[in-house]
Amino acid sequence: IFGAAAAMRDREYFEETRKRIMATRTELNSGLSKRNFIVIPSYANFVFARNEGVDAKELSSALRQKNILVRHFQLPRIDQFIRVTVGSENDCEQLLKALDEIL
């Protein structure tokens, strides 16, 4: 908890990290959209996305087999979406590469 408090007091680090996450999220959204995903607008460090051509549960499982973890919720209205955490640029590139292989 002390580390988190210290990080929040370090405004320069906070702003740098915030900007990096926002830029990576924008690139991730673009990459998903290019792969025919519908991406719900997000201001968080994750996005909800769906691809009408692929069952979200099956997609989540296929990604898991490639050691890429996304969340899938079997709940009404969101059962065809995956929740993707905005990781590093490299993490997002690996996700998009895996999606190219799966799709």
N, C-alpha and C positions, 0 to 999 in steps of 0.2 A: 504493500500500500504506500510505503514511503517513496518507492521508486516512481510510482504513478504520479504522486503529488509533485515530486521534483520535476518530472517530465512536463507537467502542466505549467509549472512556473518558468520553464525554459521556453519562452515565447518563440525564439528563433527556431529551435528544434521542432516545436509544435507546428509552426507555420510551414516549415520545410516538409515535414511529414504529411501534413494535410494536403498541400499542393501536389505532392507526389502521388498520394492515394487518389486524388481527384483526376489527375492526368491518366493514371493507370486505369481507373474506372472508365474514363472516356474511351480509351483505346480498347478495353475489353468489350464495352458496349458495341463499338464499331465492328470489332472482330466477330462478335456473336451475330450482329445484324447481317453481316456479309455471308454468314452461314445459315441464313433464313430463320434466325431466332427472333422472336418477339421479346423485347426487353422492356420490363416495367421501369419507368424513370425512378432513379434512386439518388438520394443524397447521403447514403450510408456507405459502409465499407463492404457492401455486398449488393448483388443484383438478383432479381428473379427473372428467369428467362425460360421460354418454351419454344420448341420446334414442332410445328404441327405434324411433321412427317415421322416423328419418333416418339414413342411412349417414354415419358419422363422417368419412370421407374427402371425401364430397360436401359435407358441412357445412363442413369446414375450407376447402375450395375456395370455397364461396359466401361465407364470411366474408372470405377473402383478396380477393375481388373488391370487397368493401366496405372494403378497407384495414384489416382487423382480422386480426391474426395470432394464431393459436392453433397448438399443436403437435398433430400427428397421427402416431402411430407405427403402422406396419404390422407389428405383432408379435402373436403369439398372446396371447390373453386381454385385450389392451388395444386391439385394432384397431378397436373400435367406440366408443372414448373419445376425447375431445379433452382436451388439457391446457391449462388457462387460467391464465395468470399473474394474480395479484391486483395490478392496477395502481391508479391513482387512482380515486376515486369516479366521476369523469367517464369514465374509460376503461371502467369496468364498466357504466355507464349506456349508453355507446355500443354495447358488446357486446350488452346486453339489447335495445336498440332494434333493432339489426341482426338479432338472432335473431327478434324479432317480425315483421320484414319477410320473413325467409327462411321461417320456419315457417308 
